[in-house]
Amino acid sequence: MTETTTAVTSPEAIRSWLTERVASYLERPAADIDAGAQLAELGLDSVYALSLCGDVEDHFGLVVEPTMAWDHPTVDAITAFLAAELAA
């Protein structure tokens, strides 16, 4: 992995990107998104959860299960999952 790739796939960069995507779907400022809160409790519905999977696949070049947001129900949990997948 190159230094640039490592910076883009660091947990901090992943969390920031995910927070921005969730905020966009919920039409809220990213600062209002609690990375430890359940996505469903924040208001993310199944349509947006599936859209998030597609965004993850496009942005990170990974194939993820459509249940990713339910298997990893917070921004922090998805961040940890993606960081591990990208490091593998």
A tleap script that builds the chain and sets N, CA, C and O, in Angstrom:
source leaprc.protein.ff14SB
mol = sequence {
  NMET THR GLU THR THR THR ALA VAL THR SER
  PRO GLU ALA ILE ARG SER TRP LEU THR GLU
  ARG VAL ALA SER TYR LEU GLU ARG PRO ALA
  ALA ASP ILE ASP ALA GLY ALA GLN LEU ALA
  GLU LEU GLY LEU ASP SER VAL TYR ALA LEU
  SER LEU CYS GLY ASP VAL GLU ASP HIE PHE
  GLY LEU VAL VAL GLU PRO THR MET ALA TRP
  ASP HIE PRO THR VAL ASP ALA ILE THR ALA
  PHE LEU ALA ALA GLU LEU ALA CALA
}
set mol.1.N position { 0.843 -1.170 0.000 }
set mol.1.CA position { 0.000 0.000 0.000 }
set mol.1.C position { 0.894 1.240 0.000 }
set mol.1.O position { 1.839 1.321 0.785 }
set mol.2.N position { 0.609 2.187 -0.857 }
set mol.2.CA position { 1.421 3.395 -0.909 }
set mol.2.C position { 1.059 4.322 0.236 }
set mol.2.O position { 0.038 4.135 0.898 }
set mol.3.N position { 1.905 5.329 0.469 }
set mol.3.CA position { 1.640 6.281 1.538 }
set mol.3.C position { 0.328 7.017 1.292 }
set mol.3.O position { -0.433 7.246 2.232 }
set mol.4.N position { 0.052 7.390 0.048 }
set mol.4.CA position { -1.186 8.077 -0.289 }
set mol.4.C position { -2.382 7.177 -0.021 }
set mol.4.O position { -3.371 7.624 0.560 }
set mol.5.N position { -2.309 5.927 -0.431 }
set mol.5.CA position { -3.392 4.987 -0.192 }
set mol.5.C position { -3.603 4.787 1.302 }
set mol.5.O position { -4.743 4.730 1.762 }
set mol.6.N position { -2.530 4.681 2.055 }
set mol.6.CA position { -2.627 4.508 3.497 }
set mol.6.C position { -3.335 5.697 4.132 }
set mol.6.O position { -4.180 5.513 5.008 }
set mol.7.N position { -3.004 6.916 3.706 }
set mol.7.CA position { -3.640 8.112 4.256 }
set mol.7.C position { -5.131 8.128 3.951 }
set mol.7.O position { -5.935 8.500 4.806 }
set mol.8.N position { -5.505 7.730 2.748 }
set mol.8.CA position { -6.908 7.730 2.336 }
set mol.8.C position { -7.686 6.632 3.056 }
set mol.8.O position { -8.889 6.767 3.279 }
set mol.9.N position { -7.008 5.552 3.420 }
set mol.9.CA position { -7.692 4.431 4.062 }
set mol.9.C position { -7.404 4.347 5.564 }
set mol.9.O position { -7.675 3.321 6.188 }
set mol.10.N position { -6.867 5.402 6.138 }
set mol.10.CA position { -6.670 5.407 7.587 }
set mol.10.C position { -8.040 5.426 8.258 }
set mol.10.O position { -9.005 5.918 7.672 }
set mol.11.N position { -8.139 4.902 9.462 }
set mol.11.CA position { -9.434 4.936 10.146 }
set mol.11.C position { -10.031 6.345 10.234 }
set mol.11.O position { -11.244 6.515 10.116 }
set mol.12.N position { -9.190 7.337 10.438 }
set mol.12.CA position { -9.679 8.710 10.535 }
set mol.12.C position { -10.289 9.171 9.205 }
set mol.12.O position { -11.343 9.806 9.187 }
set mol.13.N position { -9.623 8.849 8.105 }
set mol.13.CA position { -10.130 9.236 6.782 }
set mol.13.C position { -11.418 8.477 6.459 }
set mol.13.O position { -12.358 9.050 5.908 }
set mol.14.N position { -11.458 7.200 6.800 }
set mol.14.CA position { -12.665 6.397 6.556 }
set mol.14.C position { -13.823 6.961 7.368 }
set mol.14.O position { -14.912 7.165 6.832 }
set mol.15.N position { -13.601 7.217 8.661 }
set mol.15.CA position { -14.653 7.755 9.527 }
set mol.15.C position { -15.156 9.098 9.010 }
set mol.15.O position { -16.361 9.348 8.994 }
set mol.16.N position { -14.253 9.945 8.596 }
set mol.16.CA position { -14.638 11.256 8.074 }
set mol.16.C position { -15.497 11.113 6.818 }
set mol.16.O position { -16.528 11.772 6.685 }
set mol.17.N position { -15.068 10.254 5.907 }
set mol.17.CA position { -15.819 10.040 4.669 }
set mol.17.C position { -17.206 9.467 4.967 }
set mol.17.O position { -18.204 9.931 4.415 }
set mol.18.N position { -17.267 8.456 5.843 }
set mol.18.CA position { -18.551 7.855 6.207 }
set mol.18.C position { -19.478 8.873 6.865 }
set mol.18.O position { -20.671 8.919 6.567 }
set mol.19.N position { -18.931 9.674 7.746 }
set mol.19.CA position { -19.730 10.698 8.428 }
set mol.19.C position { -20.316 11.673 7.422 }
set mol.19.O position { -21.483 12.051 7.526 }
set mol.20.N position { -19.515 12.082 6.451 }
set mol.20.CA position { -19.997 12.990 5.404 }
set mol.20.C position { -21.107 12.343 4.585 }
set mol.20.O position { -22.102 12.997 4.272 }
set mol.21.N position { -20.949 11.062 4.232 }
set mol.21.CA position { -21.978 10.367 3.439 }
set mol.21.C position { -23.282 10.249 4.226 }
set mol.21.O position { -24.356 10.534 3.696 }
set mol.22.N position { -23.190 9.829 5.491 }
set mol.22.CA position { -24.391 9.690 6.315 }
set mol.22.C position { -25.066 11.052 6.494 }
set mol.22.O position { -26.289 11.158 6.401 }
set mol.23.N position { -24.284 12.073 6.745 }
set mol.23.CA position { -24.836 13.424 6.901 }
set mol.23.C position { -25.550 13.868 5.631 }
set mol.23.O position { -26.610 14.493 5.691 }
set mol.24.N position { -24.972 13.547 4.499 }
set mol.24.CA position { -25.589 13.903 3.224 }
set mol.24.C position { -26.944 13.219 3.065 }
set mol.24.O position { -27.925 13.858 2.684 }
set mol.25.N position { -26.999 11.931 3.355 }
set mol.25.CA position { -28.259 11.198 3.248 }
set mol.25.C position { -29.324 11.764 4.187 }
set mol.25.O position { -30.498 11.853 3.828 }
set mol.26.N position { -28.903 12.142 5.381 }
set mol.26.CA position { -29.844 12.624 6.394 }
set mol.26.C position { -30.088 14.126 6.301 }
set mol.26.O position { -30.879 14.686 7.060 }
set mol.27.N position { -29.399 14.772 5.359 }
set mol.27.CA position { -29.513 16.221 5.156 }
set mol.27.C position { -29.251 16.986 6.453 }
set mol.27.O position { -30.023 17.852 6.864 }
set mol.28.N position { -28.132 16.630 7.074 }
set mol.28.CA position { -27.679 17.272 8.314 }
set mol.28.C position { -26.213 17.633 8.164 }
set mol.28.O position { -25.522 17.078 7.309 }
set mol.29.N position { -25.731 18.556 8.982 }
set mol.29.CA position { -24.289 18.826 8.991 }
set mol.29.C position { -23.532 17.611 9.542 }
set mol.29.O position { -24.022 16.921 10.436 }
set mol.30.N position { -22.364 17.362 9.013 }
set mol.30.CA position { -21.556 16.232 9.478 }
set mol.30.C position { -21.265 16.329 10.969 }
set mol.30.O position { -21.146 15.306 11.644 }
set mol.31.N position { -21.150 17.533 11.485 }
set mol.31.CA position { -20.875 17.717 12.918 }
set mol.31.C position { -22.003 17.181 13.796 }
set mol.31.O position { -21.793 16.923 14.981 }
set mol.32.N position { -23.197 17.013 13.225 }
set mol.32.CA position { -24.340 16.502 13.988 }
set mol.32.C position { -24.395 14.973 14.025 }
set mol.32.O position { -25.246 14.403 14.707 }
set mol.33.N position { -23.503 14.312 13.305 }
set mol.33.CA position { -23.527 12.854 13.236 }
set mol.33.C position { -22.624 12.280 14.327 }
set mol.33.O position { -21.417 12.521 14.339 }
set mol.34.N position { -23.223 11.523 15.239 }
set mol.34.CA position { -22.489 10.848 16.308 }
set mol.34.C position { -21.998 9.509 15.760 }
set mol.34.O position { -22.799 8.623 15.462 }
set mol.35.N position { -20.692 9.368 15.631 }
set mol.35.CA position { -20.116 8.157 15.037 }
set mol.35.C position { -20.409 6.901 15.845 }
set mol.35.O position { -20.282 5.792 15.326 }
set mol.36.N position { -20.796 7.054 17.092 }
set mol.36.CA position { -21.104 5.904 17.932 }
set mol.36.C position { -22.589 5.576 18.007 }
set mol.36.O position { -22.984 4.587 18.625 }
set mol.37.N position { -23.411 6.412 17.371 }
set mol.37.CA position { -24.865 6.192 17.418 }
set mol.37.C position { -25.306 5.174 16.364 }
set mol.37.O position { -24.705 5.073 15.295 }
set mol.38.N position { -26.352 4.431 16.678 }
set mol.38.CA position { -26.932 3.481 15.726 }
set mol.38.C position { -27.438 4.260 14.513 }
set mol.38.O position { -28.143 5.259 14.653 }
set mol.39.N position { -27.069 3.790 13.325 }
set mol.39.CA position { -27.485 4.474 12.099 }
set mol.39.C position { -29.005 4.547 11.992 }
set mol.39.O position { -29.544 5.564 11.557 }
set mol.40.N position { -29.695 3.487 12.379 }
set mol.40.CA position { -31.160 3.491 12.327 }
set mol.40.C position { -31.736 4.552 13.261 }
set mol.40.O position { -32.726 5.203 12.924 }
set mol.41.N position { -31.130 4.730 14.419 }
set mol.41.CA position { -31.601 5.745 15.364 }
set mol.41.C position { -31.350 7.155 14.840 }
set mol.41.O position { -32.080 8.088 15.174 }
set mol.42.N position { -30.314 7.304 14.017 }
set mol.42.CA position { -30.052 8.605 13.399 }
set mol.42.C position { -31.062 8.906 12.290 }
set mol.42.O position { -31.223 10.056 11.882 }
set mol.43.N position { -31.743 7.858 11.807 }
set mol.43.CA position { -32.734 8.050 10.760 }
set mol.43.C position { -32.351 7.467 9.420 }
set mol.43.O position { -33.042 7.695 8.427 }
set mol.44.N position { -31.254 6.714 9.370 }
set mol.44.CA position { -30.827 6.109 8.108 }
set mol.44.C position { -31.732 4.913 7.814 }
set mol.44.O position { -31.754 3.943 8.572 }
set mol.45.N position { -32.474 4.987 6.716 }
set mol.45.CA position { -33.388 3.895 6.379 }
set mol.45.C position { -32.708 2.880 5.467 }
set mol.45.O position { -31.545 3.039 5.096 }
set mol.46.N position { -33.454 1.833 5.112 }
set mol.46.CA position { -32.881 0.729 4.342 }
set mol.46.C position { -32.419 1.164 2.955 }
set mol.46.O position { -31.429 0.641 2.444 }
set mol.47.N position { -33.116 2.106 2.342 }
set mol.47.CA position { -32.710 2.588 1.017 }
set mol.47.C position { -31.349 3.267 1.108 }
set mol.47.O position { -30.465 3.006 0.292 }
set mol.48.N position { -31.181 4.141 2.105 }
set mol.48.CA position { -29.900 4.818 2.270 }
set mol.48.C position { -28.807 3.852 2.714 }
set mol.48.O position { -27.647 4.018 2.335 }
set mol.49.N position { -29.155 2.859 3.502 }
set mol.49.CA position { -28.165 1.864 3.930 }
set mol.49.C position { -27.624 1.110 2.721 }
set mol.49.O position { -26.422 0.858 2.629 }
set mol.50.N position { -28.509 0.749 1.796 }
set mol.50.CA position { -28.055 0.079 0.568 }
set mol.50.C position { -27.240 1.032 -0.304 }
set mol.50.O position { -26.248 0.631 -0.912 }
set mol.51.N position { -27.663 2.286 -0.361 }
set mol.51.CA position { -26.906 3.282 -1.128 }
set mol.51.C position { -25.514 3.459 -0.550 }
set mol.51.O position { -24.542 3.620 -1.289 }
set mol.52.N position { -25.420 3.429 0.780 }
set mol.52.CA position { -24.124 3.555 1.439 }
set mol.52.C position { -23.211 2.397 1.046 }
set mol.52.O position { -22.013 2.592 0.840 }
set mol.53.N position { -23.772 1.200 0.942 }
set mol.53.CA position { -22.976 0.043 0.500 }
set mol.53.C position { -22.403 0.297 -0.889 }
set mol.53.O position { -21.225 0.038 -1.134 }
set mol.54.N position { -23.225 0.799 -1.786 }
set mol.54.CA position { -22.756 1.116 -3.136 }
set mol.54.C position { -21.686 2.185 -3.127 }
set mol.54.O position { -20.711 2.104 -3.874 }
set mol.55.N position { -21.866 3.193 -2.279 }
set mol.55.CA position { -20.860 4.255 -2.169 }
set mol.55.C position { -19.536 3.701 -1.660 }
set mol.55.O position { -18.470 4.068 -2.156 }
set mol.56.N position { -19.605 2.818 -0.670 }
set mol.56.CA position { -18.393 2.188 -0.124 }
set mol.56.C position { -17.690 1.398 -1.222 }
set mol.56.O position { -16.473 1.493 -1.379 }
set mol.57.N position { -18.453 0.624 -1.976 }
set mol.57.CA position { -17.855 -0.172 -3.056 }
set mol.57.C position { -17.183 0.726 -4.090 }
set mol.57.O position { -16.072 0.440 -4.538 }
set mol.58.N position { -17.849 1.800 -4.463 }
set mol.58.CA position { -17.285 2.724 -5.455 }
set mol.58.C position { -16.057 3.454 -4.928 }
set mol.58.O position { -15.052 3.577 -5.628 }
set mol.59.N position { -16.141 3.937 -3.696 }
set mol.59.CA position { -15.063 4.764 -3.138 }
set mol.59.C position { -13.826 3.960 -2.760 }
set mol.59.O position { -12.698 4.387 -3.008 }
set mol.60.N position { -14.046 2.783 -2.154 }
set mol.60.CA position { -12.918 2.001 -1.643 }
set mol.60.C position { -12.548 0.810 -2.510 }
set mol.60.O position { -11.531 0.162 -2.262 }
set mol.61.N position { -13.355 0.511 -3.524 }
set mol.61.CA position { -13.056 -0.624 -4.394 }
set mol.61.C position { -13.242 -1.961 -3.717 }
set mol.61.O position { -12.594 -2.941 -4.086 }
set mol.62.N position { -14.116 -2.013 -2.733 }
set mol.62.CA position { -14.416 -3.251 -2.016 }
set mol.62.C position { -15.801 -3.731 -2.407 }
set mol.62.O position { -16.653 -2.933 -2.798 }
set mol.63.N position { -16.023 -5.014 -2.304 }
set mol.63.CA position { -17.369 -5.557 -2.434 }
set mol.63.C position { -17.843 -5.848 -1.018 }
set mol.63.O position { -17.212 -6.615 -0.291 }
set mol.64.N position { -18.960 -5.233 -0.628 }
set mol.64.CA position { -19.494 -5.438 0.717 }
set mol.64.C position { -20.900 -6.018 0.620 }
set mol.64.O position { -21.595 -5.842 -0.381 }
set mol.65.N position { -21.294 -6.702 1.663 }
set mol.65.CA position { -22.634 -7.285 1.728 }
set mol.65.C position { -23.665 -6.165 1.863 }
set mol.65.O position { -23.384 -5.142 2.486 }
set mol.66.N position { -24.846 -6.346 1.292 }
set mol.66.CA position { -25.888 -5.329 1.417 }
set mol.66.C position { -26.363 -5.132 2.859 }
set mol.66.O position { -27.057 -4.161 3.160 }
set mol.67.N position { -25.990 -6.047 3.741 }
set mol.67.CA position { -26.357 -5.936 5.152 }
set mol.67.C position { -25.294 -5.225 5.990 }
set mol.67.O position { -25.381 -5.216 7.218 }
set mol.68.N position { -24.306 -4.637 5.348 }
set mol.68.CA position { -23.193 -4.007 6.069 }
set mol.68.C position { -23.671 -3.069 7.170 }
set mol.68.O position { -23.154 -3.119 8.286 }
set mol.69.N position { -24.648 -2.216 6.877 }
set mol.69.CA position { -25.095 -1.224 7.869 }
set mol.69.C position { -25.830 -1.866 9.042 }
set mol.69.O position { -25.924 -1.269 10.114 }
set mol.70.N position { -26.353 -3.080 8.849 }
set mol.70.CA position { -27.004 -3.783 9.952 }
set mol.70.C position { -25.983 -4.629 10.706 }
set mol.70.O position { -26.068 -4.767 11.926 }
set mol.71.N position { -25.032 -5.186 9.992 }
set mol.71.CA position { -23.975 -5.976 10.632 }
set mol.71.C position { -23.024 -5.092 11.431 }
set mol.71.O position { -22.469 -5.520 12.443 }
set mol.72.N position { -22.842 -3.875 10.976 }
set mol.72.CA position { -21.948 -2.884 11.604 }
set mol.72.C position { -22.767 -1.602 11.732 }
set mol.72.O position { -22.652 -0.720 10.881 }
set mol.73.N position { -23.600 -1.476 12.785 }
set mol.73.CA position { -24.662 -0.469 12.814 }
set mol.73.C position { -24.291 0.962 13.204 }
set mol.73.O position { -25.179 1.792 13.399 }
set mol.74.N position { -23.010 1.262 13.322 }
set mol.74.CA position { -22.599 2.639 13.621 }
set mol.74.C position { -21.488 3.043 12.656 }
set mol.74.O position { -20.866 2.192 12.021 }
set mol.75.N position { -21.249 4.328 12.553 }
set mol.75.CA position { -20.132 4.804 11.730 }
set mol.75.C position { -18.830 4.221 12.255 }
set mol.75.O position { -17.975 3.800 11.475 }
set mol.76.N position { -18.675 4.194 13.583 }
set mol.76.CA position { -17.446 3.629 14.160 }
set mol.76.C position { -17.279 2.152 13.808 }
set mol.76.O position { -16.173 1.707 13.498 }
set mol.77.N position { -18.377 1.389 13.853 }
set mol.77.CA position { -18.304 -0.040 13.535 }
set mol.77.C position { -17.980 -0.267 12.060 }
set mol.77.O position { -17.185 -1.145 11.725 }
set mol.78.N position { -18.589 0.518 11.186 }
set mol.78.CA position { -18.284 0.396 9.754 }
set mol.78.C position { -16.845 0.809 9.493 }
set mol.78.O position { -16.160 0.198 8.673 }
set mol.79.N position { -16.387 1.836 10.183 }
set mol.79.CA position { -14.998 2.278 10.041 }
set mol.79.C position { -14.038 1.143 10.382 }
set mol.79.O position { -13.109 0.869 9.624 }
set mol.80.N position { -14.256 0.486 11.513 }
set mol.80.CA position { -13.381 -0.614 11.939 }
set mol.80.C position { -13.430 -1.755 10.926 }
set mol.80.O position { -12.399 -2.332 10.584 }
set mol.81.N position { -14.634 -2.078 10.449 }
set mol.81.CA position { -14.795 -3.133 9.455 }
set mol.81.C position { -14.033 -2.799 8.173 }
set mol.81.O position { -13.286 -3.630 7.657 }
set mol.82.N position { -14.223 -1.582 7.662 }
set mol.82.CA position { -13.561 -1.209 6.405 }
set mol.82.C position { -12.051 -1.114 6.566 }
set mol.82.O position { -11.310 -1.515 5.669 }
set mol.83.N position { -11.589 -0.597 7.680 }
set mol.83.CA position { -10.141 -0.499 7.920 }
set mol.83.C position { -9.521 -1.894 7.897 }
set mol.83.O position { -8.448 -2.090 7.326 }
set mol.84.N position { -10.194 -2.862 8.517 }
set mol.84.CA position { -9.692 -4.238 8.537 }
set mol.84.C position { -9.716 -4.845 7.126 }
set mol.84.O position { -8.767 -5.517 6.722 }
set mol.85.N position { -10.790 -4.610 6.389 }
set mol.85.CA position { -10.903 -5.131 5.032 }
set mol.85.C position { -9.822 -4.534 4.126 }
set mol.85.O position { -9.221 -5.241 3.316 }
set mol.86.N position { -9.587 -3.253 4.267 }
set mol.86.CA position { -8.594 -2.590 3.407 }
set mol.86.C position { -7.172 -2.982 3.776 }
set mol.86.O position { -6.287 -2.980 2.921 }
set mol.87.N position { -6.947 -3.319 5.040 }
set mol.87.CA position { -5.615 -3.735 5.474 }
set mol.87.C position { -5.295 -5.164 5.054 }
set mol.87.O position { -4.130 -5.553 4.971 }
set mol.88.N position { -6.344 -5.942 4.790 }
set mol.88.CA position { -6.152 -7.376 4.428 }
set mol.88.C position { -5.574 -7.550 3.041 }
set mol.88.O position { -5.359 -8.679 2.600 }
savepdb mol mol.pdb
quit
